[in-house]
Amino acid sequence: MTESGWRWELLRFGSKLKATDAALDAGGVHSQEVMSRSGDRTSTFDPTHSDTLLHGLNLLWRKQLFCDVTLTAQGQQFHCHKAVLASCSQYFRSLFSSHNVINNEGSKGDQGSSGTPSSSPDDKLVTPSARPINNLHCRQTMASRIRSNKRMLLLVGGLPPGPDRLPSNLVQYYDDEKKTWKILTIMPYNSAHHCVVEVENFLLLLGGEDQWNPNGKHSTNFVSRYDPRFNSWIQLPPMQERRASFFACRLDKHLYVIGGRNETGYLSSVESYNLETNEWNYVSSLPQPLAAHAGAVHNGKIYISGGVHNGEYVSWLYCYDPVMDVWARKQDMNTKRAIHVLAGMNDRLYAIGGNHLKGFSHLDVMLVECYDPKADQWNILQTPILEGRSGPGCAVLDDSIFLVGGYSWSMGAYKSSTICYSPEKGTWTELEGEVAEPLAGPACSTVILPACLPFNK
């Protein structure tokens, strides 16, 4: 279009706005006035302009006109407008700003004078490692990464007391400055006796049960990923088996889920999830079916302690070598225990909490045991746990081991408090503040959260 043509189009559009404004005033609806930055004039606009603009953009997309970026997902291509994607999504805004586009010749788009990549109809959107954007690939670009080094303690789900036995769907975080627990977000579903694993500051929620049942009838194979940058959840490929009261962890480029229970009984199976291909595969099974066990990662190997085997509480310790894909039996703990935690710190593993059976009675395990992997030896520490805790959430943060919630058999009560053990000092402390409600069977992790959390208000 010539310069005179552009001027005519602008004049026609201006006339249309004035006519619309007059019609609105006649009908009792007044147009809004906006003062320009110069302050010496005002301009009027049509209140329906936003709808007209959206309709026009949609029409352009349907006709595939002026599309300047191509999204590739699962072999399919989607031609889009960068401006529209960036205006609606902080993710795309950050992704485009990080220059993660390539043209058909394989080179990155050139930067314009404004410091942003210049647009080309041939630009294709790829992740930093040139993988489809729909895959997990738990990595964050430098532009979208949360700029903080402060990790925060999270509590996910759990089973509250009450006759309905409906698990929680809350994700809570501990505000260390205000010494209180706050609600961060809502999970896609209610869950207890699940696992959470942090991967590149994404939170992965695996398995559990969405209703309480002692026989594992309501166990799930769900896997979801939470992105704290955008307060968003996405569904990932489910595990091959439903699991509750199991252990999950990350080692290098894989997740591992170990044992647990479902409606078929106790499980010995172990699954491995490839974070790059998004595929689940079975690896070597546990030597014995186990549920309500605890686990930890140390020096590239996975350790599994205690648990329940066919109704019997055990003191076993197994070690899994993912390179050799073999399990090895290690020195048993001094005490049988299940529904406990195993935390790794400073080349040591700490078995804390849980309970065991004496006859038909459940007894809290108060002893804290420390395992030396090099010596394959357990030692009982002089400082026992402050109070009985079965099924607490557990995470390591700032050289301390945190236990949140749980159930005390001696008190007959669900707990809402947080206790903290310092291996260096050999002391226990209780944090100020309580979680939203008493819980057993939650899961804990640590992540870096945005400085501003508008979505939790």
N, C-alpha and C positions, 0 to 999 in steps of 0.2 A: 504494500500500500504506500502511496506517495505521501509526502509531508502534508499536502493540502487534504488528502483523504483522511489522515489521522486527526487533523484539526476538525474536520466535519464530523467525524465519529464522536469526538469529545463534546462538540457543541450539541449534537443530537442527544447524547447521553445526559448532558446537563439539563437540556430542555425537558427531558423525560422525568428527571428528578424533581424539577420545579413543578411540573404538572401533577405529579403524584403527591407532592407536598401540599399543593393547593387543595387537591381532592380530600386528603386526610384532614386538613383544617376544616373543610366544609362539613365533614362528617363528625367533627368533634374530637378528632384525634390529632394531636399536635406533634409536629416533627421536633426533633431535638436539635439544639444548636451546640456546636463545639467550637471553642475558641482556638484559633491557630496559635502556633508558637510565637509568631510575630506580634500577636496581640492587637493588630490593627484591623482585623477583619474576622468575620464568622463564616462558616460554611454549613449548609444543611445537607441531610442525607435521608434517604428513604429507609424506614424501619424494616422494610422487606428485602433490603439489599443483601443481607447475609444469606437468605434463602435463595435468592437469585444467583448469588455467587457460587453457592454449593451446587446448585442445579447446573450451572455452566461448567464447573470443574468436572462434575460427573459426566456431562455430555462429552467433554474433551477426552476423558479417560475411555469412555465407551467407543469413541471413534479412533482411539489410539493416536490422538494428536498431541504433539509437544511433550510426549513422554521422554524423560531424560535419565531414567535409571531402570535397570532390569533386575528383579529379584529372582533368584534361582532356588527352588526348594523341591527336593525329591525328583529331580530331573525335569520339573516343570518351570517355565519362565513366566513372570508376571511383569508387564511393562507399566511403570508407575511414574508419578510426578514427585520429585524430591521435595519440593516445597510443601506439598500436601502431607507427605509422610512425616517430615520434620516438624510441621506445625502441630501435628496430633500426637507425636510420640517423642519423649525425651530419649528413648533408646536410639531411634533413627537420627535424631538431631545430633547426638553424640557420635554415632557411627559415621555419619557423613562428614562431621567435623574432623574426625580422625583420619580422613583421606583413604578409607578402605574401599576404594572403587578402582576397577581396572577397566580399560577400554578393550576393544576387540583385538588390539595389537598386544595386549598383555601388559601395557605400561600404565602407571597411575595417572589419574587426571592431573593436569597442570593447575597450579595455584593462580588465582586471579590477584588483582591488586589488593583485594580486601582480605587476603589471607585464607580464603576458603577455596576448595577445589572448583575449577570451572566445570560447568555442566556440558555433557555431550549426550546426544541420543543413544550413543553406543556404550555408555557407562554401565557396568554390571556390578551389583553389590555382592561382595564376598566377605567372609570373616577374615580376621588377620592371617589365618593359615589357609585361606582360599577353600573353605569347606562350606557346604550349604548352611544357611542360617537357621534351618529348622532343627538341626542336630543339637545334641546336648553340648558337647565341646565346652566344658565349664571353664571358660576363660573370659576375662573382661578386658576391653580395650583400654588403653591408657586414658583416652578421653572420657570414658564413662566410669572408670574405676573410682570408688569412694576415696576421697583424699583424706585419709586418717589412718593412724596406726593403732587406735584404741579399740581393742576387742571387748565385746560385751557378752555377758552371760544370758543365754536364752533358755526358756523352758517351754516345751512343746507338748500339748495334749495332757493326757493322764486320766485316771479314773477317780472321780470324787465319791464320797460316801453318799448313801441314799438308796431308796428301794428300786429306782428305775435303772440304776447302774449304767447310765449313759455317759460315755467318755466325753471329755472336754474337746472343744475345737479351737481353743485359744493358744496363741503364741505370745508369751510374755517375755519381757526383758528387764534386767535389773539396772535401775538408774543409780549408779554408784555415788553421784553427787547428792541426790536427794534421798538416798538410802531407802528406796522403795521399789517394788515391782510394778511395772506398767504393762498394759496390753499393747502389743505391737500390731498384731493382725489376726485374722481368722483363717484357719486351715480350710481346705476344700471339703473336709469331712471330719467327723469326730473320730478320735483314735486314742488308744492306750496300748501299752505293752508293744510299742513300735520301736523303731530305731531312727535316729537322725545322724547324718554324716555331712560335715562341711567340706565342700570341694571348691577351691578358688573363690571363697566367700559366697558361694551359693549354698543353700541349705537343702539337702535331699531328705525327704521323708519317705520311709519304707515300711510297708507291712503294718502289723498291729491288728487290732480288732475294733470294729466300730460299735460293738455291743459286748457287754460282759457275758462270758459263758465259760465255765470251768473246763469244758471239753474242747475248746478251740473252735466251736461251731461258727463263730462270726469272724474268724481270722481273714485277713485280706492279703492280696498280692500287689496292692497299689504302690506306685512310686510317683512322687511329685517333687518338683523343684521350685524353691522359693528364691526370688531375686530381691534382696533388700533395697536395691537402688530404686526400683519402681513399684515395690510392694505388690508383686505379681507372682502367680503360681502357674506352672504349666505341668501337664501330665506327661510322664515318661513311660517307656515300655515296661509293662508289669513283670514282676518276678514270675518264674515258671511254676512256683508253688506258693500257696497262701501260708503266711507265717506270722506267729505272734510269740512273744517271749523268746526272741532269738538275739543274735549279735550281728552287727554290721559295721564295716570299717572300710577305709580306703587304703590301698597300697599302690603307689605309682599310678598307672593308668587304669586301674580296676577297682570296682567295689566288690566286696565279698559279704554274702549273707550266709550265716552258719546256724544250722539246727533250728530249734524252735518247736512249735506245735501247731496243729490244725485239727480238723475234724477226724483225720485218720490216726491221730496219736502223736507221739514224739517223733521228731525228725532227725535223721543223721545227714541228710543231703546238704551240700554246699554249692551255692551258685556264685558265678563271677560275672560281673557286668563290665563290658569294655566301654570306657567313657568316650572313645573315639568312633566306634562303630555302632554304638547303641544296641548291643546284643548281649543277651544273657546266655551263659553256658554253664553246664555242670562241671565241677572239678571233683577231686577226691573227697569222698564223704568222711565225716567223723567216724572214728572207730566204733562209737556207740551212739545211739539216739540220745539227744539231750534237749532240754528246755529249761528256761529260767537260769541259764548259765551267764557268766560274765566274760568279757574279753578285752584285750588291749593289744596294741601294736608296739613292737620293740625291735629295732635293728632289722627291719625288713621281714619280720615274721609275725605271725598272729598267735597269741596265747589265749586259750580258753580254760576257764577255771570253774569248778563246782557245777551246780545245776541239779536237775532232777532227771533220773534215768528210770523210766518205767515205774514211777511212783516212789523211787528211793533217792534220798538226798546223798550226794557224793562229794568227795574231796579231790577229785581228779584234776590234773593239769595236763593239757595237750598243747603241742606247738605245731603250727602249720608252716611249711616252707613252700611259698608259691612258685619258686623257681623249679624245685624238684617235684612239686605237687604231691607231697607226702606229709603225713601226720606222725608225730613222735610223742610218746608218753614221757612226761617229766615227773619230777618229785611231787607227790600229793601234798595238798595243804594240810595243816595240822588239825583243821576243823572242817567237818562237812558243812556246806552252806549252799543256799540257792537264793535267787532274787536279790543278789548282792551286786557290788560293782568291783571292777578291776581297773585301776588307773595307773598309767605309766608316767614316771617322773625320774629324771636323773639316774638312768640305767637301773631302775628298780621298778617292780610292779607291786601295787598295794591292793590287797583284798580287804574290802570294808563292807560291813553291814550284812544284811541278809538274815536268814533264819534256818533252823534245822528242826527235825522232828525228834521228840522224845516220847515214845509211845504214840499217843494220838494228839499230843500237845505241840504247838509251835513255840519254839524258844528263840528269842533274839540272839544273834551272834554279836557279842560285844567286842571280841578280840579283833585287833587289826594285825594282819600279817603282811610281811614284806618279803618279796621274792627276788633273789639275785640270779638272773639268767645265766651268768658266766659260771657260777658255782652250782647252779641247779639246787638251790637251798632256800627254804622258808625260815623266817624268824618271826616270833611273836613280839610285837612292839610293846613298850611299857605303858603307852597311853591308849586306853580303849576308846571306842567311839562314845560320844556324849550320851546318846540314847539310841535305842533300837531303831533301825531303819531298814525296812524291806521294800524293794522296788523303788528307790529314789532315782531322780535324774542325777547324772554325774557328768562333770566336765572339769578339765584342768585349765586354770587361768592364773597368770601372775605367780607361778611357783606354788600354787595351792590347789587342793582338791576340794571341789564344791559338791555337796549333796543337797538336793532340793526335794522337799516333800518326802513321800514314802509312808510306810505303815509301821507302827510300833505295836508288836504283839503284847508286850508287857503292859502298855498303856491302853491297848485296845482302841487305838485312835489313828486316823489319818493325819498326816503332818502338813503344815503350810509354811514351816520355817525353813531356813537355809543354814546349814552348818558347814564349816570350812576347816580343813586340816592342813597344817603346814609341816611337811616332812622335815624341813630344815630345823624348825624350832621344836618339833614334836608336840605341838599344842593344837587344841580344838577351840574354835570360836564360833559364835552364832551371829549371823548378820542381822542388822536391823531390817524391819519390813517383812511382810508376809505375802505370799502369792495370793491370787484372787480367791482361791478356795483350796482346802486341803486336797491332796492328790496322792495317789500311788500309781506306779507304772507310767510316769511321764518320761520324757527324754530331754537331755540337755546338750547344748553345743555352745560354741562361741563364734561370733561373726563380727565384722565391722559394720556398723550402722551409719546411715547418713546423719549429718549434724542436726538437720531439721527433720522431724518426723510428723508432718502435717496429717498423714493418714491415720495416726493413732489417736487423734483428738476427738 
